[in-house]
């Protein structure tokens, strides 16, 4: 039986909801048995566990769409999106988050994503997002639009005070990367890392890496995924 049109998806970062669909691919010849229309199905072509890996896999697999976790480790989702958008191959990008935070949707669209999926979205919502961005349109639900128009205050989300690069460095520090690792991954000098770190500590009224990690956990900038 002909499969019709196939949308090739690269999943980047863990998702309980999306991972459940991804896990059935082995039993279905790599094709998820639901579709965008009656004649179009979704095929998961790979999985990436870090921002660096998703960039590498996009180059080799050339997927139609990347679904990327806002909290993916390594260089992070925003840096990965920017690098993917510089490639000659046209790959659409949809961000998603396993927690509801008012900061990430806006940042993802600024980086070049064309859609964002929130924790309350169903699998059907995800399929609608895929179809929408593949047709060349932005996918923004009412919650996304609201968060873009009215970002959280610094009282509720202090990390909103950071620049994108400061946020990137702060997140990587909170994930346990040292200065040298961060400098190498982001292709900037160690001196720049020290400068960004100093600005982060000042803006967030923090003193050290441990305090930063605790603050990041408290405000959902990093999360501990439960895959079991």
Secondary structure, DSSP 8 states (H G I E B T S, - for coil): ----EEEEEEEES--HHHHHHHHTGGGGTTEEEEEEETTEEEEEEEEESBHHHHHHHHHHH--SEEEEETT-BTTHHHHHHHHHHTSSS--EEEEE-SS--TTHHHHHHHHT-SEEE-TT--HHHHHHHHHHHHTT--B--HHHHHHHHS---TTT-GGGGS-HHHHHHHHHHHTT--HHHHHHHHT--HHHHHHHHHHHHHHHT--SHHHHHHHHHHTTSS------
